[in-house]
């Protein structure tokens, strides 16, 4: 007598392989994705409002490769940029104070009034 194996082999999968959310997110961040759109509101052929939306989703490395790095220079988003902006403002103010103390009219914001004019 022969033994009969009671099990069926799984049918071959013909569709695309399933991916999970982490794989999709990794692919999007690695390559980047751009979503662009325009919203226009017209009334009787008069343009009242135009909104342009541009969304670029990527990793920081991919964004840098694309030449996008505004978050590094925006003082509201970067403490390094905020310190740099404060240093520049401090330097401008020091130069202006030095110019005012030396009597240089070019350093003042308002022109000096001429005495006896």
For each residue, the residues with C-beta under 8 A, 3 or more apart:
1:
2:
3:
4:
5:
6:
7:
8:
9:
10:
11:
12:
13: 17
14:
15:
16:
17: 13
18:
19: 23 24
20: 23 24
21: 24 25
22: 25 26
23: 19 20 26 27
24: 19 20 21 27 28
25: 21 22 28 29
26: 22 23 29 30
27: 23 24 30 31
28: 24 25 31 32 33 57 58
29: 25 26 32 57 58 59 62
30: 26 27 59 62
31: 27 28 58 62
32: 28 29 56 57 58 59 62 63 66
33: 28 56 57 58
34: 54 55 56 57
35: 53 54 55 56 57
36: 53 54 55
37: 52 53
38: 50 51 52 53
39: 49 50 51 52 53
40: 47 49 50 51
41: 47 48 49 50
42: 45 46 47 48
43: 46 48
44:
45: 42
46: 42 43
47: 40 41 42 50
48: 41 42 43
49: 39 40 41
50: 38 39 40 41 47
51: 38 39 40
52: 37 38 39
53: 35 36 37 38 39
54: 34 35 36
55: 34 35 36
56: 32 33 34 35 63 66 68
57: 28 29 32 33 34 35
58: 28 29 31 32 33 62 63 66
59: 29 30 32 62 63
60: 63 64
61: 64 65
62: 29 30 31 32 58 59 65 66
63: 32 56 58 59 60 66 68 69
64: 60 61 67 68 69
65: 61 62
66: 32 56 58 62 63
67: 64
68: 56 63 64
69: 63 64 72 73
70: 73 74
71: 74 77 78
72: 69 78 80 81
73: 69 70 78 81
74: 70 71 77 78 81
75: 78 81 82 84 85
76: 82
77: 71 74 81
78: 71 72 73 74 75 81 82
79: 82 83
80: 72 83 84
81: 72 73 74 75 77 78 84 85
82: 75 76 78 79 85 86
83: 79 80 86 87
84: 75 80 81 87 88
85: 75 81 82 88 89
86: 82 83 89 90
87: 83 84 90 91
88: 84 85 91 92
89: 85 86 92 93
90: 86 87 93 94
91: 87 88 94 95
92: 88 89 95 96
93: 89 90 96 97
94: 90 91 97 98
95: 91 92 98 99 107
96: 92 93 99 100 107 108 109
97: 93 94 100 101
98: 94 95 101 102 107
99: 95 96 102 104 106 107 108
100: 96 97 103 104 107 108
101: 97 98
102: 98 99 107
103: 100
104: 99 100 107 108
105: 108 111 112
106: 99
107: 95 96 98 99 100 102 104
108: 96 99 100 104 105 111 112
109: 96
110:
111: 105 108
112: 105 108
113: 117
114: 117
115:
116:
117: 113 114
